[in-house]
Amino acid sequence: MEEKNDSLSLRITALIVGLLINAIANGLTVSTNMGTSPWTASEVNLAHLFNIPVGLPILIVGILTIIVNQILLKHFDKIRFFGELLFITCFSYFVNIFVDFFDRLGIPDLPVWLKIILCFSGIFSFCCGISFYQRANLFMHPNDDTTNILRFEYFKGNVVKAQLVNFSVPTLIIVICVLFTHKVYSINVGTILCLFANGPLINFADKYLWHSLHHNFRIIKPIRK
């Protein structure tokens, strides 16, 4: 891969666009209740357990994940820390807004077949959003960074092992919530799609969407003007 960075303005644009697409698409998948990513599903179940807006557990779990990432790195990376904190604060706020927006539109009351289509569309969309901000590589969702850290620092580049370890945590959270509520939320056919298709969908977006956006170094220097 060619070692070069895009302009800072393009990378910031990709970060913002990716964050917004990810938040909107997650809001849509949560509203359909046809399944979403394991982490979002765990946060939805926490929201139902404590009867709070979904944005709050997204924020709290995100902050805890940021702290875990610093522990995994074995040193304090202030750019990573505050960048991820800014990301998860904005992300949780926007997800909350869009879940409420889609609920008001009547998405939860649509026929099941239509909700499945919308859910799958949401999953494809948030994979595109992840592709955009991962390529920009300024900072990203803490959970995405956890996978990267585990993959390259602990599992010699093995993304499968990294994802399995990463997904074990939200799985445990969901199990604990179900023990208390006796109900499960946001776990459905969409979750199966997320487990098996997230990587391929992100790779698809990398190859075919936003060709002017390249995979960039995290360190913002030197940046081509």
Disulfide bonds with the S-S distance in Angstrom:
none
